Amino acid sequence: MTDRQTPLGELRSIPALLARNVARFGDRPAYREKEYGIWQSWTWSQAADEIRAMALGMLDLGLNPGDHVAIIGRNRPAHYWGMIAAQMCGAIPVPLYQDAVAEEMTYVLGHCGARMVICGDQEQVDKVLEVERTIDAIDRIIYTDARGLRKYDHARMTSVADLQDRGRKAASRLGAELDARTAALDYDSTCVMLYTSGTTGKPKGVVLSNRNIIETAKNSSEFDHLTEGEEIVAYLPMAWVGDFIFSMGQAVWSGFTVNCPEGAHTMMTDMREIGPTYFFAPPRVFETQLTSVMIRMEDAGRIKRWLFKRGMAVAHRAGPALLDGKTVSFGDKLAYGLGRIFVFGPLKNTLGLSRVRVGYTAGEAIGPEIFDFYRSLGINLKQLYGQTEASVFITQQPDGQVRSDTVGVPSPGVEVRIGDNGEVYYRSPGTFVEYYKNADSTASTKDAEGWVATGDAGFFEEATGHLRIIDRAKDVGKMADGTMFAPKYVENKLKFYPSILEAVVIGNGRDFCTAMINIDLSAVGNWAERNNIAYSSYQELAGHPQVYASIREHITEVNRSVAQDPMLSGCQVHRFLVLHKELDPDDGEMTRTRKVRRAVINEKFADLVGALYDGSDSIHTRTEVTYEDGRKGHISATLQIMDVPVFGDAAQTKVAAQ
């Protein structure tokens, strides 16, 4: 058994794994970053030198064991290095969402008491300086990009480059101290603290140990046979546990290369250039990519549209079976081969997914139609189920056992059980240590035997042993007639349509379901341009009669599909409206990971909910919004409300209600 197969012995921390990688893969690329259109690369040996210089600089600035170091910015090697450097000093890295407003940052920085903050650029520095007016724990601000900061007061500010220079000069004086602190790290030392998305209240600081991260990285890497030859693209928020386990835990355990794109605007180009072999994305990313594909097809010529339609018909019929190694007819195999040349291959290359060997989606349930679309292209997309408190992995899908309606079997080392109320519980080596400064929440989430309540409702299939997640336990309810209400199931089906960006289904305790819809401005805007429909704002386009008619058709098709499920057929949407604004994390309507805050929606749009159920044909509303600079304002609109056909027993219920 090699040392990469077991974390025993000396491999008890991320810095220890870094040292192992230097010895084993020293000349292999560890990190790449694209800047100004050019890829820069660092080997494991070079990265280790950069990290050690940062750690020595932090030590020289007085960083103590147990201190917290916040990291705020986009995915950059220097920011990952900063997290490892902090660990080497015995400190605790705390990555924050870079799009968080100052108010959110104030809470997190104040709660963890961060002494040092690594900022990506001027925008993040400005937010931290604003935060400092209300908290006084921050001793030093370190920035990566110096643009715009020349005239700032540098008494307590320094660049990453200057920090490293300081560290190299202090190497002879502080080297032994750094080595001693690094050697003192063990399996129970804190590896990172990540804050939850806060769907129901203030975010909680989830303390994860080296044991949590390394054991989970080891088990999940071996599950999918990950090696040092993998290439990943690090683009997800660094504050999200998904990025940490993939771009830090698994990357350092397996020794593969982490590629940081230049920015969101170059993401697709950078993906094509790198050609990742291992890819992870929440459903929103796959939804956005699919919307982009559909827009391109609408703009394509008649022959290309015909070719795409015929090719996708073959793909849906044969693609998943071929991916799972099952037998298909000679005709389908031949047609699929031609489709790979003329349709699927170019499409996968456009998406940057040509070389993906293993792909995962998690964070939210993905619509089955979206999931099946990618599988049909020959992309080995699988689902996993996890959460921050589990170091991500609770269940995942083995190759050959991939389905859109389950989240797989328990991950290696993980135990899963279903409570009497249908809630999913787990315990594993990845189970978090505690919620920072929140013993009550820790005790209510994790019991004395280590079982964690996920807050999700689900069940195991007897025939396959796979777990099916119904919805968040708090969101699953009953209609007035006692039938099950599970909004996420319907919402994911609605979001398959490119014109629907977000959907919120309402119906718990009511006679029927209704929905509030966000249109996708890029998709619907493209449609408007092709049809010579002028509009001046999101609000005007959202209220257009033809947009309403199109959304009604989509909901009708979803209702037809939902009616086929005996358990959830009561969740068909009877009435809907199109919202006059996009749901926005800055307005508190969604979390930073794009999860809908249902309680906020129900309270903020109470007048709209009332109109959906009182028979109104329209409703005038006034809503507070937050502008990009943080100012508050209001927008007013008159929204139309439209009925939708329903099917099966729901149709009889609708007639009776009327």
N, C-alpha and C positions, 0 to 999 in steps of 0.2 A: 504493500500500500504506500503510495507516494504522499509527500507532505501536502500536495494539492487536494488529496482525497480526504484528508482529515485535518481539523483545526487544532489538534492536540499539540503538545510540546510548546514551541516558541511562537506559534501563530495565534496569539491571543488578542491581537489588536490590529486595526487598519495599518498603523505605521509598521508593525511587524510583517504584515503581508506585503507592504511596499518594499521592505528590505529584501524579502524573498524574491519578489519580482525582479528587482535589480540584479540579483544573483542568477536568476534563471532566464530572464528575458531582457537583460540590460540594453541590448541594441535594438529591440523591437519597439515600434511606435506605441506610446502609451496615450498621448493626447495630441489632437490636432485642433487648430482654430483657424477659421477663415477671417481675415481682416483686410480691408481694402481690396477685396477680390483675390487675395493670395492665401493659400493654405500654408500655415506654419506647423511644424511638427516637433514633438519632444519625445525622445525615447524614455524608457523607464529610468535609466541612469540619469539623464538630464532632468527629468521631472523630479527625481529624488533630491538632486542638488538644489533646484529651485525651492522645493518645499522646505528643505533644511535651512536655507538662508532666511526664508520667511519666519520659521519657528525661532531661530536665533534672534531675529529682529524683534519679534513679539516678546521674547524673554528679556531682551535688553530694555524694552519699554515697560517692564514690570508686570507682565501677565503671570498670574498665579494659578496653581492647580485649583480646579473647581470654578474658576471664572467663566463667564459666558462670552463668546465672541459671535456677534451677529454678522451674517453675510447677506447683502441685498444687491441683486443685479442679475443680469442675464447669464446664461450658461457660458462660462469662460474657464479655461484651465486654471487661471490664477485664483478663481473662486473655489474650485475644488481643492486646489493646493492649500488655500487658506484654511479649509476645514481640517485637512490632515495636519497642517502645521499647528493648529490650535490643539488638536489631540496630542501631538508630540509634547506639548507644554503641560499636558494634564488638564487643559481647559476643555470647554464643551462648545462645539459649534452649534449655532442656531440660525439656519437659513430662513429668510423671510420672503414673502411674495413681492416681486419688484413692482407690481402694479398696485400694491396696497397704498391707500391714501395715508396722510400723516396721522390721522386719528387712530387707524388700525395699528400703525407702527408704534404709536405711543403706548398702546396697551401692551403689545408683545415685548417691546424693549424695556418697559417699566416692570413688567411681570417677571422677566428673566433676569433683570438687572445687568444687562450687557455692559461690560467695561470697554470693549473695543468693538467697532463696527467697520466692516469692510464694505465699501460702497462701489458699485460699478462705474458710476459716472456722476456728473454734476446734478442731475435730477435727484438721484438718491441722496447725495450729500445735502442738498437743500432741504429735503424732507427730514433728515436726521437733525439738521440745525434747528428746524422748527420744533421738532420733538424735544430738543434739549431745553426748551423754555419751561417744560413741565416736569422733566425728570433730570436728575443730576448724576446718574451712575456712570455715564459715558466719559471715559478719560481720553480716548484717542479715536479719531476717524482716519481710516486708511482708504485711499481711493485707487481704482485701477486705471481709469481714463482721466487724464489731467485736463482735457479740453474744457475751457470756460472757468477754470479754477485758479488762474494765475493771480488774480487780485484778492482772493480770499485770505482770511487770517489763518496762517499756517502754524500758529503756536501749538495747536493740538491736532494738526492734520499732517499727514505724510502720504506719499504715493507708495504703491506696492514696490516699485523699483527702488525707491530710497529706503524702504523698510528692509529689502533684501541686501542692499549695500551696507546698511547698518549691521545686519546680521553677520555678513561675511567678515566685517571688521572686528566683530565681537567673538568670532569663532574660537580663538585660542583661550579667551577668558571664560566663555559660557558653554563651550562644547561639552565638557564633562557633566555640567548641570543638566543640559538638554538630554544627554544620553541616559542619565539617571532617571529623569522624569519619564522618558519613553519606555525604559526598561521596567518601570514601576506599574505600567498599564497591564491590566489583566482582563479576564473574561467578564468580570463584573463592573469594570470601569464604564462610565457613560461614554457612548460613541457619538451620539447626536441627540438633540432635542428638537422635535418637529411639532408644530402647532396644528391642531385639527382645523377643519374648515369652518366650524362654528355654525352648523345649520340650525341649532336650537338655542344658541346663546353665545357667550364669550368663548373664543378658542381656548382649548386646553393644551398645555405643554406636555407632549408625550415623550417620556424619557426612555430611550432605547440604549441598551448596553452593547458592548462588543459581542457578547454571547448572542444576543438577539440578531444582530446584523450578520455576523460571520456564519453562524449555523444556518440561517435562512439563505444566505448567498450560496453556501456550499450545497445545501440540499436542492435548491431550485436550479442551480447550474448543472448539477449532475442529472437532474430529471430531464433536462433538454440537451444534455451532452454539449454544453458550451465549452469552448476552448479559447486559447489565447489568440486564435485566428479570427475571432468575430470582430465585426465593425458595427458600432452603434452610433446613432446621432443623438446628442444630448440637447434637447430643445424644450423639454417640459419644465415647469417652474421648479427651481432648485429647492423650494420650501415644501414640495410635495414628496411624500414618502416614495412614490413610484419612481421619481428621478433618483432619489438617494439610493434605493436598493439596486437599480439598474446601472446607474452611472458611477456609483461609488462602491457599494457592496459587491455586486457580481463582477464589476469591472476589475476591482483589485483582487478578488478571489481567483477569477479565471485568467486575469492578465490580458484582457482584450483591449481594443483601442476605443477611446472615447473621442468623438468628433463634435466640435462645437460650431454650429453655423454662425454666419455673420449677423444674422438677425431674422426676424419673422418675414421680412420682405424678400429675402434670398433663400428661404427655407427649401422650396421645391427644387431650385437649381442646385443647392448644396446637397440635397438628398440624392439627386441624380449623379452628381460627381462622386460621392462617397459610395453609394450602393450598399446600404447597410445589410448585414446578414441576419441581424437580430433587431427587432423593431417593437416598440411598445408605444401605445397611444390610447388615450381615453376615447370613448365613442364620438365625442364632439369632433375630433380630428378626422376620423373616418367619414363622418357625416359631411364635413366641410369638403373633403376630397371628392366625395361622390357628387356633391352639388356642383363642384367645379367641372367634373366630367360631363354631367348632364347639360350644363350650360354650353360647353364646347360642342356637344353633339347637336344641340339646338341650332348653333351657329354654323354647323357643317353643311356641306352640300348634300343633295338628295341621295347620291350613290353611297357616300360615307355613312349617312344615317341608316340606309338600308343594310349595309354591310355590318354595322354595329348591332343593329337589332337582330339580324340573323345569327351573328356570332354569339351574342349574349344568350340567345335561346339555346344554342348548343352548349354553351358554358354552364348554364344553370342545370342542364340535363346530365352532363357528363363530368364537369369539372370537379365537384366534390368527391365523386366516386373514384376518379383517377388519382386525386390527391391522397385518398385513404388506401390506395392500392387495391381497389375492388375492380371487378371485371365489368367492362362495358362492351357494347357491340363494336364490330370492326368499323361500321359506318360512322358511329359517333366518335370513335377514336381517330379516324381519318379526318372528320370534320373539325374535331377539336384541335388536331395538329395544324390544320390550315388556319384555324382561328388564332392559334398561338402566333403564327407568322404575321398575319395581317391585322389582327385586332388586339388580342390579349397582350402579346409581347410589347408592341408600341405603347399600349395603355399603361402597362406596369412600369415601363421605362419612364413615361411621363410623370408617373406618381413617385418615382424613385424607389420602387419596390421590386425591381427585377431580380435582386440577389437575396431577398429575404428567405432565410431557411426556417426561422421561427418568428412568428409575430404574435403579440398578445394585445388584448384590449381589456380594460378594467376601469374601475373608478365609478362607473354608472352602468346600468344594464344597457346593452346595445340592441337596437331593433333587429329582429331576425332577418328581415329583408336586406338590411345593410350588411350584416354578417355574412349572409349567403352570397351576396354580390362579390365580396372579396375572395371568399373560398372558391367561387366558380372560376375566378381568374387564375387559379392555381397558386394562390398565396396561402401559405400555411398559417392562417390566422386562427388563434385559439382564444378561449376566454379563461380568465382566472378571477377568483373571488378573493378579496382581501381588504385590509384596512390598515390605517397607520399603526394601530395598537398591536397588529400582528406582524409588523415589519413586512407588510404587504401580503405574503402568501398564506391563504387558508385552504383553498382548493385550486386545482388547475386541470386542464384537459390533456390526457396523454395522446400522443399521435395515434391516429386510427380510431379514436373515440370522441371525435369532435362534433358537437351539435350546437345549434343556435339557442336551444331552450334549456340547456343546463350549464353549470359552471365547473363541471368536472368532479374529480374525486379528491379526497384530502391530500394535500401536498405532503411530501415525505417528512416524517416527524411530527405531523399535525394530527390531533384527534378532534373530531367534530361530532356533536350530538344535537338533537332537536329537543327543545324543552316542551313541557306539557302544553304551553300556549302557542307552539309552533315557532318559537324564536330559535335562531341558530346560535349555538355556543361552540367555542373551540379552546384548546390549549396547545401550546407548542413551545419549542425553544425560542421562537420569535416573539413570544408574548411580552409586552412592554413591562418595564419595571414599575412605573407609577405615573400619575399625572402630577406634574411639578406644583408644589404648594397647594395640593387639592386632594387631601386624604379621603374626604367624603366621596368624591367622584370615583377615586380609585377603588374604594371598597364596594361601591354600588355597581361597578363595571366588572371587576375581577374578584372572584371569591377566594377563600382560603386555600382551595385546592388548585388554583390557577386557571379555572374556567372563566372565559370572558364572554359576556353577553354582547352580541354584535348589534342588536337592535333591528336585525333583518328577519323576516319571516320566510321559511322555506321548508323543504322536505326532501328526503332521499327517495329516489326511485328504487323500488324493490328489485326490478329486473336487472338494472345496470349498476346500481350503487352510486349513481351520479346525483349531485345535489342540484336542486332547482330552487332558485330564489324567486319568491313571489313579488316582494316589494319591501320597503322599509316597514318594520312592524308597526310603527306609529302611524304610517300612512295607509296601511291595510285596514279596511273597515267593512261595514255592511250597508247596503242600500236599505231603504225603509222597509222593503219586503223581505229582508234577511239574506239576500244574495250577496256574494262577495264583491267588495269594491277594492280594486288594485289599480290605481291611476297610471303607474309607470308603464305597465304592460301596454296600455292604449297610447300613451304619449310616445313611446318608442316606435310604434307602428306609424304614427302621424309624422314623425321626424324623418321617415324614409323618403318622403317627398321633398325634393330640393327647395320648394317654395316655403316650406315650414321650418323655421329655425328652432322654435321652442313652442311647447304646448303645455298647458296646465289644465288637467282634468279635475273637475269638482263633482262630488256626488255622495260623499259619506253621510249616511243618515237621511238622504233625500230620496224622492220618488224616481228620479232619473239623473243622468250625468249631463254635464255641460262642459264647455271648454273655452279657454282664452288662448288665442294663437298669436305668436310672433312670426311675421313673415321674414324670410331671408332676403335682405335688401339686394344682395348681389344677384341672386337668382331671379327675383321678381323684377328688379331693375333691368336686367338683361332682356327679360320677356317684354317689358314696356317699351324698350328701345326698338326691339324687332317689330313691334306692332304700332310704332309711331304714337305711343301714348306719352304725353308730356306730364311731368310731375315735378314739384319743387322741393318735396321733403318726404321723409319716411312716413309721416303721418298722412299726407295726401295720398301716397301710393297704397298704404295699408287700407284706406277707406274706399278705394276704387271699386265700383260694382263688379267689374270683371275679375278682380282679385278675389272678392268675396265668393263669386260663382265658382272660381277654380278651387278655392279652399273647401267649399261645400262638397264638390265632387270628390276631393281627396278623403274627407271625413266619411262620406258615404261609402267609399271603397273600404275604408278601415272598419266601419260598422259591419259591412258584409263579412269581413274576415273575422272580427271579434264574435260575431253571431255563431260561428262554427265551434267555438270553445264553450262547452256546457257550463264550466265553472265560472267563466268571466263574461258570459254573453250579456249580463245585465249592465256591463260597463260601456255599452254603446253610447255615443254622444248624441243627445237630442237637439241641443241648441248650442250656438257658438257666437263669439265675437272676435274681431281682430283688434288687438291692442294698438293703441296710438303711439306707443314707445316700446323700445326694446327693453327687456328685463336686464338689469344692470347691477353688477356687484357694488358699484359706487353708490347706488340707491338702496343697497341692502336687500334687494330682491333675489339675489343669487350669492352663493359663496364664490371665493376666488377660484375654486375648481369647477365652477359653472353648475352647481347643484341648486335647484330651486328651493328657496325658503318658503314653504307653503304657508306657514303661519303669518309671515309678513305679507304675502300675496293676499291672503284672505282678509287681513285687516286693512291693508292699504287700498285694495280695490273692492271693499265691501259694497259700495254702491253698484259696481258692475255685476258682482255676484247676485245681488238682490234683483237686478234687472233681468238676469238670465233666467230667474225662476218665477218672476211675477207676470210673465207674459208680455213684457214690453217689447216693442219693435226697435227702440233706440234708447240711448241714455247719454245725457250730457255730463261730462266729468272734468275735473280739474286736478292735476297731479303734480306733486313736487318732484323736481329732477335735480341732479347734481351735474354741473358742467365740469369740463376737463380741468379747469383751474381751481376746482373746489367750491366755487360759488353755487348757491342754491337759486332755483327759479321755479316757475310753474308753467305747465302747458295745459291748454284746454282743448277739448274735442267732443264732437257728438259721434258716438259709435253706433253702428247698425248691429242688430241682433237677428240671426237667421236660424230657422229650423232646418233639421237634417233628417232624411229618411232613416228609419231603423228597421231591423229584420228579426224574424222569429218571434219568440215570446215577448221581446222588448217592444215590438210593434203593437201587440195586444195591450201591453201596459200603457203605452202612449195613448191609445184610443180611449182606454178606461179613464186615464188622467184628464183627458180633454172633455 
